[in-house]
Amino acid sequence: MRSKWIVCLLLLFAVGCSNKPATTEKSNKPAAATKIKASQPKSKPKTILETFKKSSKKQLQYYALGDSLSVGLFSDNQNTRFSTLFTKSLEDKTDKQVVESNTSSVGKTVTNFGIDHVQEVIAKHPDIVTVEFGTNDAAYGVDPVNVNNFVTNLNSVISELKHQTKAEIILMTCWSPSNGKYITNDQVYDQKIKEIGQKYQVPVVDLSTIWKNNPNVTKNDLGISSVYNIQKDEFHPNQSGHQAIADLLIKTVEETKAN
């Protein structure tokens, strides 16, 4: 009898062991790698021209503020002055209507004209503005009072345009014939214009790249202009000069990043 009990105990022990849960082994499989999304390449900033082309606006407003150069002396007619040629180029390249407004006057400076008319520009809600002063200031001299007035007032014009409009602004440097007597003065004012352009991140069109060593762009006959009712000179750009200025402006909007 005793041997039978021993056999039974051994059988029960064997059954109990077989019912123990199996030990869970750690998986050696590596955890699934976290998927990292490839960063999308940032789109390049659009140029002024590209921004205008993609704008939902059907019509763009361009405002020219300046002196006799912006008036148009001495283009063949008012439709071929640089500001109007630039307007036509903008229309062609954006497939939009571009309306030109022009407030400019012969012999004026930013101090005695530009600063007084900036609110007229702002009231038009322009998309693009050209500001062209310095040529007459340079003729008045480089004394500290004149230069400081120029810097203060041009700075105010650009600041007001920057803060009160959404316009793209283009500054323009001084104009001169290639042998002009104010070239040294022009360089002083051009430097100030470029400093203001850099301060406000505004492109500056350097007109000296047109007239320097190129007397052909100021070669005019000395007769009375039937268009502007004033005697022609060899200081202001002729039609070739106006075309070159318009071409430089359109190149600027094609290459400059929009603000």
ROLUM-850310 format. One record per atom (N, C-alpha, C, CB): x, y, z; residue in three letters. Coordinates in pm, whole numbers, padded with zeros to 5 digits, always signed. Each point is the difference from the previous one (the first is absolute). Glycine has a CB too. Layout:
XYZala
...
//
This chain:
+00084-00121+00000met
-00084+00121+00000met
+00087+00125+00000met
-00182-00124+00122met
+00285+00117-00040arg
+00088+00117+00009arg
+00062+00034-00134arg
+00049-00059+00237arg
-00011-00037-00315ser
+00062+00024-00130ser
-00097+00062-00097ser
+00151-00192+00039ser
-00282+00154-00025lys
-00102+00057-00090lys
-00015+00151+00026lys
-00123-00223-00007lys
+00126+00260+00137trp
-00012+00143+00034trp
+00118+00080-00055trp
-00129-00061+00208trp
+00243+00000-00200ile
+00120+00069-00051ile
-00014+00027-00150ile
+00141-00110+00178ile
-00190+00007-00250val
-00019+00013-00146val
-00099+00111-00031val
+00050-00244-00032val
-00161+00247+00113cys
-00102+00103-00023cys
+00057+00141+00022cys
-00178-00164+00071cys
+00257+00181+00035leu
+00059+00131+00028leu
+00091+00045-00112leu
-00015-00048+00244leu
+00093-00049-00295leu
+00092+00033-00109leu
-00075+00044-00126leu
+00164-00165+00093leu
-00279+00098-00119leu
-00080+00034-00117leu
-00061+00140+00015leu
-00050-00244-00035leu
-00002+00274+00157leu
-00059+00133+00024leu
+00105+00110-00016leu
-00168-00103+00157leu
+00290+00079-00109phe
+00107+00098-00011phe
+00035+00027-00145phe
+00087-00075+00220phe
-00085-00033-00299ala
+00033+00013-00142ala
-00104+00081-00074ala
+00118-00219+00009ala
-00247+00194+00024val
-00108+00073-00065val
+00005+00149+00035val
-00141-00208+00005val
+00167+00237+00127gly
+00008+00140+00043gly
+00110+00075-00072gly
-00087-00067+00222gly
+00201+00006-00243cys
+00110+00068-00070cys
-00033+00031-00144cys
+00158-00117+00150cys
-00230+00022-00210ser
-00032+00020-00141ser
-00098+00115-00021ser
+00040-00242-00039ser
-00118+00278+00150asn
-00098+00108-00013asn
+00057+00139+00028asn
-00171-00164+00066asn
+00301+00175-00027lys
+00060+00132+00025lys
+00010+00079-00130lys
+00129-00094+00195lys
-00159+00221-00187pro
+00010+00080-00125pro
+00143+00008-00047pro
-00198+00135+00068pro
+00214-00133-00199ala
+00135+00008-00059ala
+00058+00137+00024ala
-00061-00169-00177ala
+00192+00171+00205thr
+00067+00126+00024thr
+00007+00080-00130thr
+00134-00103+00187thr
-00174+00232-00177thr
+00002+00087-00120thr
+00141+00047-00025thr
-00237+00074+00040thr
+00290-00102-00156glu
+00134+00045-00034glu
-00007+00138-00063glu
+00076-00238-00031glu
+00023+00322+00061lys
+00006+00132-00061lys
+00026-00011-00148lys
+00082+00096+00214lys
-00158-00021-00289ser
+00019-00002-00145ser
+00127+00075-00036ser
-00249-00014-00037ser
+00326-00051-00049asn
+00122+00064-00047asn
-00024+00086-00123asn
+00128-00191+00093asn
-00258+00197-00136lys
-00031+00078-00120lys
+00013+00149+00033lys
-00155-00182-00085lys
+00218+00255+00000pro
+00014+00145+00025pro
-00134+00070-00009pro
+00233-00007-00091pro
-00250+00110+00172ala
-00125+00077-00005ala
-00013+00068-00135ala
+00008+00037+00249ala
-00133-00026-00291ala
-00023+00063-00131ala
+00056+00141+00000ala
-00208-00138-00034ala
+00283+00171-00068ala
+00063+00132-00009ala
-00106+00107-00020ala
+00210-00103-00094ala
-00194+00214+00163thr
-00093+00112-00016thr
+00024+00065-00135thr
-00007+00040+00249thr
-00099-00027-00321lys
+00013+00060-00133lys
+00022+00150+00013lys
-00146-00179-00099lys
+00250+00229+00037ile
+00030+00143+00000ile
-00035+00057-00135ile
+00184-00031+00170ile
-00273+00124-00167lys
-00041+00062-00126lys
+00113+00086-00054lys
-00241-00003+00071lys
+00268-00017-00197ala
+00103+00082-00063ala
-00049+00144-00006ala
+00084-00196-00137ala
+00000+00287+00180ser
-00041+00141+00000ser
-00018+00047-00144ser
+00122+00041+00218ser
-00232+00029-00238gln
-00028+00050-00135gln
+00092+00119-00030gln
-00242-00077+00017gln
+00299+00081-00136pro
+00086+00115-00033pro
-00080+00128+00001pro
+00145-00148-00139pro
-00088+00251+00201lys
-00069+00128+00006lys
-00006+00064-00139lys
+00076+00030+00239lys
-00193+00023-00270ser
-00012+00065-00130ser
+00080+00129+00001ser
-00229-00101-00036ser
+00289+00131-00076lys
+00082+00121-00011lys
-00089+00124+00011lys
+00168-00123-00143lys
-00118+00226+00211pro
-00078+00124+00007pro
-00030+00053-00140pro
+00104+00054+00222pro
-00224-00007-00242lys
-00041+00048-00131lys
+00059+00139-00026lys
-00212-00135+00015lys
+00241+00161-00141thr
+00045+00133-00040thr
-00121+00094-00003thr
+00193-00098-00135thr
-00164+00226+00123ile
-00108+00098-00009ile
-00090-00032-00119ile
+00147+00176+00107ile
-00085-00207-00221leu
-00078-00028-00120leu
-00086-00126+00017leu
+00179+00110-00138leu
-00122-00214+00196glu
-00077-00124+00021glu
-00118+00024+00093glu
+00209-00134-00035glu
-00186+00215+00138thr
-00107+00032+00094thr
-00113+00073-00069thr
+00166+00010+00186thr
-00132+00084-00272phe
-00103+00073-00074phe
-00076-00093-00095phe
+00140+00208+00016phe
-00068-00296-00082lys
-00064-00092-00095lys
-00100-00091+00071lys
+00206+00005-00144lys
-00172-00050+00264lys
-00086-00094+00073lys
-00104+00068+00088lys
+00189-00158-00002lys
-00185+00290+00005ser
-00096+00074+00081ser
-00142-00019-00054ser
+00179+00169+00057ser
-00276-00168+00034ser
-00140-00013-00043ser
-00053+00132-00058ser
-00034-00175+00177ser
+00113+00281-00162lys
-00043+00128-00055lys
+00001-00003-00152lys
+00090+00115+00203lys
-00190-00055-00262lys
-00004+00011-00146lys
+00066+00128-00048lys
-00210-00134-00001lys
+00230+00226+00094gln
+00058+00130-00035gln
+00104+00038+00105gln
-00215+00071-00115gln
+00329-00021+00069leu
+00108+00043+00089leu
+00016+00151-00009leu
+00117-00222-00026leu
-00081+00282+00138gln
+00020+00145+00007gln
+00150+00030+00012gln
-00229+00031+00107gln
+00280+00048-00200tyr
+00140+00044+00003tyr
+00005+00150+00018tyr
+00070-00193-00147tyr
+00015+00240+00238tyr
+00014+00143+00025tyr
+00145+00041-00016tyr
-00197-00005+00157tyr
+00220+00107-00241ala
+00134+00057-00019ala
+00007+00134+00071ala
+00026-00119-00222ala
+00068+00131+00315leu
+00021+00124+00075leu
+00142+00047-00028leu
-00166-00067+00181leu
+00181+00191-00231gly
+00135+00042-00032gly
+00011+00141-00055gly
+00047-00235-00042gly
+00065+00257-00028asp
+00031+00133-00056asp
-00016-00004-00152asp
+00159+00049+00191asp
-00080+00031-00262ser
-00015+00013-00146ser
+00021-00131-00075ser
+00075+00233+00022ser
+00003-00322+00036leu
+00021-00130-00064leu
-00132-00076-00007leu
+00239-00007+00084leu
-00313+00009+00026ser
-00129-00068+00004ser
-00106+00075-00080ser
+00059-00091+00223ser
-00042+00224-00237val
-00089+00077-00088val
+00009-00055-00142val
+00028+00207+00144val
+00097-00240-00186gly
+00019-00058-00132gly
+00099+00073-00088gly
-00227-00078+00019gly
+00289+00187+00031leu
+00099+00071-00083leu
+00114-00095-00037leu
-00059+00220+00112leu
+00101-00235-00236phe
-00062+00043-00123phe
-00032-00122-00086phe
+00123+00221+00010phe
-00228-00291+00033ser
-00049-00112-00081ser
-00071+00055-00122ser
-00023-00147+00206ser
+00001+00060-00306asp
-00064+00046-00124asp
-00142+00050+00024asp
+00140-00163-00127asp
-00209+00100+00220asn
-00132+00046+00042asn
-00029-00059+00138asn
-00082+00017-00241asn
-00028+00025+00302gln
-00027-00043+00137gln
-00031-00149+00011gln
-00083+00228+00046gln
+00045-00287-00154asn
-00025-00144+00002asn
+00127-00083-00007asn
-00218+00045-00107asn
+00332+00023+00081thr
+00125-00074-00008thr
+00101+00046+00106thr
-00040-00031-00245thr
-00007+00103+00347arg
+00087+00028+00114arg
+00022-00130+00078arg
-00083+00242+00016arg
+00186-00248+00066phe
+00036-00128+00063phe
-00114-00057+00085phe
+00238+00075+00001phe
-00310+00012+00070ser
-00106-00051+00089ser
-00111-00068-00079ser
+00053+00182+00165ser
-00088-00124-00280thr
-00107-00058-00082thr
+00048-00125-00073thr
-00100+00228-00027thr
+00226-00227-00018leu
+00057-00122-00060leu
+00005-00114+00102leu
+00136+00142-00157leu
-00101-00109+00282phe
+00003-00099+00107phe
-00140-00054+00027phe
+00198+00115+00102phe
-00296-00027-00105thr
-00140-00042+00017thr
-00040-00102-00107thr
-00054+00225+00100thr
+00090-00195-00224lys
-00036-00090-00111lys
+00071-00135+00014lys
-00035+00199-00149lys
+00160-00197+00192ser
+00073-00125+00020ser
-00063-00084+00111ser
+00210+00112-00077ser
-00252-00046+00184leu
-00068-00071+00109leu
-00129-00066-00050leu
+00098+00161+00166leu
-00170-00088-00249glu
-00124-00057-00056glu
+00031-00123-00084glu
-00105+00228-00001glu
+00205-00218-00083asp
+00036-00112-00088asp
+00044-00123+00080asp
+00068+00165-00175asp
+00006-00142+00282lys
+00060-00112+00073lys
-00090-00056+00110lys
+00220+00100-00049lys
-00325-00027+00087thr
-00092-00051+00102thr
-00136-00039-00057thr
+00118+00143+00165thr
-00144-00103-00289asp
-00132-00020-00062asp
-00111+00067+00082asp
+00081-00216-00097asp
-00047+00330+00157lys
-00097+00075+00077lys
+00003+00146-00047lys
+00026-00156+00199lys
-00136+00226-00175gln
-00001+00143-00027gln
+00080+00070+00109gln
-00226-00014-00117gln
+00312+00106+00077val
+00079+00078+00096val
-00034+00147-00021val
+00189-00171+00003val
-00237+00235+00102val
-00039+00140-00006val
+00114+00084+00056val
-00246-00057+00022val
+00297+00150-00103glu
+00109+00087+00043glu
-00052+00132+00054glu
+00149-00107-00169glu
-00100+00145+00287ser
-00019+00135+00053ser
+00138+00063+00009ser
-00212-00063+00131ser
+00221+00193-00155asn
+00131+00063-00005asn
-00007+00139+00065asn
+00058-00128-00211asn
+00015+00142+00320thr
+00013+00132+00063thr
+00147+00036-00002thr
-00204-00035+00150thr
+00239+00125-00242ser
+00140+00038-00017ser
+00005+00143-00052ser
+00069-00240-00044ser
+00047+00304+00065ser
+00010+00141-00040ser
+00145+00034-00031ser
-00200+00058+00141ser
+00220+00026-00241val
+00134+00039-00044val
+00071+00080+00110val
-00079+00003-00240val
+00204-00038+00266gly
+00084+00077+00091gly
-00024-00026+00148gly
+00003+00169-00174gly
-00086-00267+00207lys
-00037-00019+00140lys
+00090-00102+00071lys
-00234+00057-00063lys
+00226-00053+00196thr
+00075-00093+00085thr
-00098-00071+00093thr
+00208+00147-00011thr
-00155-00244+00084val
-00084-00069+00098val
-00038+00095+00112val
+00110-00220-00056val
-00024+00320+00081thr
-00024+00095+00110thr
-00109+00101-00033thr
+00237-00029+00067thr
-00238+00081-00191asn
-00098+00104-00033asn
-00116-00053-00085asn
+00184+00167+00011asn
-00191-00300-00029phe
-00109-00055-00081phe
-00043-00140+00048phe
+00086+00133-00193phe
+00008-00225+00197gly
-00035-00139+00031gly
-00070-00019+00132gly
+00192-00064-00133gly
-00137+00125+00238ile
-00058-00018+00133ile
-00141+00057+00009ile
+00230+00010+00096ile
-00260+00092-00178asp
-00133+00063+00002asp
-00105-00078-00078asp
+00115+00218+00022asp
-00070-00313-00104his
-00094-00072-00086his
-00012-00148+00032his
+00053+00164-00177his
+00014-00210+00281val
-00001-00143+00030val
-00140-00049+00038val
+00239+00018+00075val
-00318+00067-00011gln
-00136-00044+00037gln
-00089-00019-00122gln
+00026+00121+00216gln
+00003-00049-00325glu
-00074-00023-00125glu
+00028-00141-00053glu
+00010+00247-00054glu
+00114-00287+00068val
+00038-00135-00043val
-00072-00103+00085val
+00226+00083-00076val
-00222-00064+00207ile
-00061-00096+00093ile
-00150-00012-00026ile
+00175+00056+00171ile
-00240+00055-00202ala
-00145+00000-00023ala
-00041-00086-00119ala
-00008+00227+00098ala
+00101-00253-00188lys
-00030-00081-00120lys
+00011-00150+00028lys
+00084+00188-00141lys
-00038-00226+00260his
+00020-00142+00034his
+00081-00072-00109his
-00217+00002+00130his
+00336+00049-00159pro
+00077-00056-00112pro
+00054-00140+00029pro
+00062+00232-00063pro
-00041-00306-00044asp
+00066-00131+00009asp
+00151+00015-00017asp
-00207-00112-00089asp
+00247+00214+00016ile
+00143+00024-00022ile
+00023+00150-00015ile
+00029-00227-00110ile
+00083+00274+00166val
+00034+00143-00004val
+00147+00015-00039val
-00176+00053+00176val
+00204+00042-00266thr
+00139+00039-00023thr
+00021+00137+00062thr
+00013-00137-00216thr
+00096+00152+00290val
+00035+00126+00065val
+00132+00047-00059val
-00124-00062+00215val
+00120+00175-00284glu
+00116+00046-00078glu
+00033+00144+00036glu
-00061-00156-00187glu
+00155+00170+00282phe
+00048+00131+00041phe
+00150-00008+00025phe
-00225+00058+00102phe
+00289+00060-00098gly
+00144+00006+00029gly
+00077+00079-00103gly
-00021-00218+00111gly
-00026+00214-00235thr
+00072+00069-00109thr
+00009+00150+00025thr
-00077-00176-00159thr
-00036+00238+00195asn
+00001+00144+00026asn
+00068+00032+00134asn
-00211+00023-00135asn
+00196-00110+00230asp
+00067+00020+00129asp
+00152+00006-00020asp
-00188-00120+00119asp
+00238+00031-00204ala
+00145-00004-00027ala
+00047+00130-00064ala
-00012-00249-00027ala
-00073+00307-00057ala
+00036+00127-00064ala
+00006+00114+00102ala
-00106-00079-00212ala
+00029+00068+00320tyr
+00001+00104+00104tyr
+00122-00011+00091tyr
-00248+00002-00008tyr
+00316-00116+00003gly
+00122-00012+00078gly
-00003-00109+00106gly
+00033+00238-00041gly
+00083-00260+00102val
+00014-00106+00099val
+00028+00057+00140val
+00084-00153-00181val
-00126+00275+00204asp
+00017+00056+00135asp
-00085-00081+00097asp
+00047+00233-00093asp
-00008-00239+00219pro
-00071-00084+00098pro
-00149+00027+00010pro
+00211-00008+00124pro
-00251+00135-00131val
-00142+00032+00013val
-00080-00062-00114val
+00058+00215+00117val
-00010-00199-00240asn
-00070-00052-00117asn
-00005-00153+00003asn
+00074+00201-00132asn
+00039-00263+00161val
+00006-00146+00004val
-00090-00055+00112val
+00235+00006-00091val
-00229+00056+00208asn
-00081-00047+00113asn
-00149+00016-00027asn
+00187+00058+00154asn
-00225+00053-00220asn
-00140+00018-00037asn
-00045-00109-00097asn
+00023+00248+00034asn
+00064-00278-00130phe
-00031-00105-00097phe
-00021-00133+00070phe
+00133+00122-00174phe
-00040-00160+00259val
-00008-00129+00069val
-00124-00007+00089val
+00251-00018-00005val
-00274+00125+00081thr
-00116+00002+00091thr
-00131-00015-00076thr
+00128+00143+00157thr
-00142-00069-00266asn
-00127+00000-00072asn
-00019-00125-00087asn
+00009+00247+00000asn
+00098-00295-00061leu
-00014-00125-00076leu
-00030-00116+00095leu
+00159+00086-00178leu
-00095-00086+00293asn
-00029-00101+00100asn
-00147+00004+00041asn
+00237+00016+00082asn
-00291+00105-00064ser
-00141+00014+00038ser
-00093-00051-00109ser
+00061+00198+00140ser
-00029-00167-00266val
-00083-00047-00112val
-00005-00152-00003val
+00059+00206-00131val
+00057-00269+00140ile
+00003-00147-00008ile
-00066-00061+00123ile
+00210+00011-00136ile
-00187+00047+00252ser
-00061-00051+00123ser
-00152+00006-00009ser
+00201+00073+00130ser
-00255+00039-00176glu
-00145+00013-00011glu
-00058-00097-00103glu
+00021+00241+00065glu
+00047-00256-00177leu
-00047-00096-00101leu
+00004-00143+00055leu
+00082+00154-00182leu
+00022-00185+00257lys
+00016-00134+00057lys
-00111-00031+00100lys
+00247+00017-00034lys
-00279+00081+00119his
-00092-00026+00110his
-00146+00027-00035his
+00184+00056+00151his
-00209+00018-00259gln
-00139+00034-00032gln
-00049-00061-00131gln
+00035+00211+00124gln
+00050-00288-00191thr
-00043-00071-00121thr
+00058-00141+00002thr
-00014+00217-00131thr
-00034-00297+00039lys
+00056-00133-00020lys
+00080-00004-00131lys
-00192-00103+00129lys
+00232+00220-00175ala
+00064+00012-00131ala
+00142-00054+00000ala
-00142+00199-00045ala
+00183-00250-00071glu
+00141-00025-00026glu
+00060+00135-00038glu
-00039-00244-00076glu
+00149+00279+00138ile
+00061+00133-00020ile
+00135-00017-00069ile
-00119+00092+00205ile
+00143-00008-00304ile
+00130+00000-00069ile
+00058+00140+00009ile
-00072-00185-00157ile
+00193+00194+00213leu
+00073+00127+00004leu
+00087+00013-00125leu
+00000-00003+00253leu
+00021+00125-00297met
+00083+00025-00117met
+00110+00101+00035met
-00196-00049-00154met
+00315+00029+00101thr
+00113+00089+00029thr
-00003+00121-00093thr
+00136-00197+00079thr
-00034+00280-00066cys
+00009+00125-00078cys
+00025-00027-00148cys
+00087+00117+00204cys
-00130-00022-00284trp
+00025-00004-00145trp
+00102+00107-00036trp
-00235-00087-00044trp
+00319+00058-00055ser
+00099+00097-00047ser
+00041-00035-00141ser
+00081+00039+00235ser
-00037+00059-00312pro
+00072-00032-00124pro
+00135-00059+00037pro
-00119+00186-00128pro
+00180-00256+00035ser
+00125-00070+00031ser
+00114+00095+00038ser
-00071-00179-00157ser
+00061+00304+00113asn
+00102+00100+00035asn
-00057+00109+00090asn
+00116-00046-00217asn
-00219+00012+00291gly
-00069+00098+00082gly
+00087+00061+00109gly
-00207-00123-00046gly
+00180+00248+00081lys
+00086+00069+00096lys
-00036-00031+00145lys
+00028+00180-00167lys
-00138-00256+00188tyr
-00041-00030+00137tyr
+00023-00148+00036tyr
-00169+00183-00017tyr
+00248-00251-00063ile
+00017-00144+00022ile
+00056-00031+00139ile
+00037-00027-00246ile
+00059+00106+00292thr
+00056-00024+00134thr
-00108+00017+00107thr
+00226+00080-00080thr
-00310+00022+00062asn
-00111+00020+00093asn
-00100-00115-00008asn
+00029+00247-00021asn
-00055-00292-00103asp
-00093-00112-00020asp
+00041-00121+00084asp
-00048+00082-00233asp
+00176-00108+00238gln
+00049-00118+00073gln
-00034+00009+00148gln
+00185-00023-00167gln
-00181+00145+00222val
-00035+00019+00141val
-00148-00033+00022val
+00178+00179+00024val
-00262-00127-00111tyr
-00145-00022+00014tyr
-00037-00144-00033tyr
-00041+00240-00056tyr
+00106-00297-00043asp
-00027-00140-00034asp
+00028-00092+00118asp
+00055+00048-00240asp
+00053-00019+00311gln
+00034-00081+00117gln
-00107+00011+00107gln
+00243+00032-00050gln
-00295+00088+00070lys
-00108+00019+00098lys
-00127-00073-00042lys
+00096+00224+00060lys
-00125-00220-00190ile
-00118-00072-00052ile
+00015-00150+00024ile
-00034+00179-00175ile
+00153-00231+00149lys
+00024-00143+00019lys
-00008-00040+00147lys
+00143+00000-00204lys
-00098+00087+00291glu
-00008-00028+00145glu
-00146-00007+00046glu
+00222+00115+00035glu
-00305-00024-00086ile
-00142-00003+00035ile
-00067-00124-00059ile
-00003+00252+00008ile
+00043-00287-00131gly
-00053-00122-00060gly
+00032-00123+00083gly
+00022+00105-00223gly
+00101-00112+00272gln
+00041-00113+00083gln
-00075+00001+00133gln
+00227+00003-00109gln
-00246+00114+00166lys
-00070+00012+00128lys
-00141-00056-00007lys
+00137+00202+00052lys
-00207-00173-00161tyr
-00139-00041-00014tyr
-00018-00123-00091tyr
-00064+00238+00037tyr
+00177-00300-00075gln
-00005-00117-00089gln
-00077+00032-00128gln
+00011-00151+00199gln
+00027+00265-00258val
-00062+00048-00124val
+00104-00004-00111val
-00162+00148+00128val
+00130-00206-00244pro
+00098-00002-00109pro
+00032+00138-00052pro
-00082-00224-00061pro
+00207+00244+00021val
+00045+00128-00055val
+00047-00021-00144val
+00068+00081+00231val
-00128-00009-00322val
+00040-00005-00141val
+00112+00102-00020val
-00233-00074-00075val
+00349+00026+00037asp
+00117+00086-00016asp
+00005+00053-00143asp
+00126-00130+00177asp
-00171+00254-00195leu
-00007+00059-00134leu
+00137+00028-00060leu
-00218+00100+00064leu
+00322-00096+00019ser
+00134+00025-00054ser
+00045-00113-00092ser
+00056+00131+00206ser
-00116-00248-00190thr
+00034-00112-00090thr
-00049+00027-00142thr
-00012-00159+00194thr
-00075+00258-00209ile
-00050+00038-00133ile
+00083+00115-00058ile
-00232-00074+00065ile
+00248+00181+00014trp
+00062+00122-00057trp
+00152+00004+00010trp
-00207+00115+00059trp
+00265-00192+00030lys
+00146+00004+00017lys
+00070-00045-00128lys
-00026-00043+00247lys
+00115+00127-00297asn
+00076-00028-00124asn
-00091-00025-00120asn
+00180-00096+00141asn
-00299+00152-00140asn
-00093-00022-00111asn
-00071+00131-00036asn
-00033-00240+00073asn
+00100+00327-00150pro
-00060+00129-00036pro
-00121-00013-00092pro
+00224+00100+00026pro
-00242-00217-00087asn
-00110-00017-00095asn
-00138+00013+00065asn
+00148-00148-00132asn
-00159+00119+00262val
-00132+00002+00064val
-00045+00140+00040val
+00046-00230+00082val
+00043+00329-00100thr
-00039+00139+00029thr
+00019+00091-00121thr
+00062-00037+00239thr
-00042-00022-00354lys
+00023+00079-00121lys
-00135+00050-00054lys
+00210-00134-00055lys
-00238+00261+00078asn
-00124+00063-00045asn
+00033+00120-00088asn
-00121-00077+00209asn
+00032+00106-00305asp
+00016+00127-00070asp
-00043+00111+00097asp
-00042-00107-00232asp
+00081+00228+00204leu
-00024+00109+00095leu
-00122+00084-00037leu
+00243+00004+00046leu
-00333-00062-00125gly
-00122+00071-00037gly
-00103-00004+00112gly
+00044-00055-00240gly
-00155+00123+00218ile
-00109+00002+00098ile
-00079-00131-00012ile
-00014+00255-00010ile
-00008-00320+00121ser
-00079-00123+00000ser
-00148+00034-00017ser
+00170-00114+00148ser
-00230+00058-00253ser
-00143+00023-00021ser
-00084-00078+00100ser
+00046+00039-00243ser
+00015-00138+00306val
-00072-00082+00098val
-00003+00068+00136val
+00068-00208-00125val
+00047+00262+00167tyr
+00012+00054+00135tyr
+00011+00154+00003tyr
+00110-00214+00066tyr
-00111+00274-00184asn
+00002+00146-00012asn
+00117+00062+00078asn
-00249-00004-00028asn
+00364-00054+00008ile
+00121+00049+00067ile
+00118-00032-00091ile
-00100-00033+00232ile
+00204+00112-00224gln
+00117-00025-00085gln
+00071-00127+00044gln
+00025+00246-00041gln
+00009-00327-00055lys
+00071-00125+00028lys
+00143+00029+00044lys
-00143-00120-00167lys
+00202+00024+00237asp
+00139+00013+00044asp
+00070-00134-00017asp
-00063+00183+00165asp
+00187-00186-00128glu
+00075-00126-00007glu
+00030-00051+00141glu
+00103+00071-00220glu
-00196-00045+00308phe
+00006-00052+00137phe
-00102-00113+00019phe
+00076+00226+00083phe
-00198-00201-00124his
-00106-00097+00020his
+00008-00115-00102his
-00145+00184+00093his
+00089-00297-00060pro
+00005-00113-00094pro
-00083+00027-00124pro
+00034-00155+00191pro
+00015+00105-00303asn
-00079+00001-00123asn
-00086-00126-00001asn
+00178+00134-00127asn
-00238-00163+00014gln
-00089-00118-00005gln
+00076-00129+00032gln
-00142+00118-00170gln
+00264-00127+00120ser
+00082-00118+00029ser
+00025-00012+00150ser
+00108+00019-00226ser
-00084+00095+00291gly
+00022-00002+00144gly
-00123-00043+00077gly
+00166+00179-00030gly
-00282-00130-00011his
-00125-00039+00067his
-00026-00149-00016his
-00092+00229-00040his
+00120-00280-00079gln
-00019-00144-00022gln
+00092-00081+00090gln
-00068+00045-00238gln
+00192+00001+00251ala
+00097-00072+00085ala
-00043+00001+00147ala
+00183+00062-00161ala
-00241+00049+00207ile
-00048+00008+00138ile
-00116-00097+00020ile
+00072+00242+00016ile
-00166-00242-00109ala
-00114-00092+00010ala
+00047-00145+00001ala
-00145+00167-00118ala
+00244-00198+00034asp
+00053-00138-00005asp
+00065-00039+00133asp
+00038+00025-00247asp
+00032+00071+00308leu
+00065-00028+00129leu
-00104-00020+00110leu
+00200+00135-00072leu
-00308-00061+00066leu
-00108-00017+00098leu
-00066-00137-00013leu
-00039+00247-00003leu
+00010-00288-00120ile
-00066-00130-00018ile
+00094-00113+00039ile
-00142+00095-00185ile
+00271-00079+00160lys
+00098-00100+00044lys
+00002-00011+00152lys
+00138+00046-00204lys
-00155+00067+00269thr
-00001+00002+00148thr
-00117-00079+00055thr
+00111+00222-00004thr
-00232-00204-00052val
-00115-00074+00052val
+00006-00147-00038val
-00136+00208-00014val
+00208-00240-00091glu
+00017-00140-00039glu
+00097-00074+00092glu
-00048+00065-00237glu
+00140+00008+00299glu
+00107-00064+00076glu
-00009+00020+00150glu
+00140+00029-00197glu
-00218+00067+00242thr
-00004+00034+00143thr
-00111-00075+00071thr
+00091+00226-00052thr
-00061-00279+00169lys
-00101-00069+00081lys
-00103+00099+00050lys
+00169-00172+00069lys
-00293+00129-00070ala
-00109+00086+00048ala
+00008+00014+00151ala
-00146-00071-00191ala
+00100+00183+00241asn
-00004+00023+00146asn
-00120-00073+00061asn
+00111+00225-00029asn
//
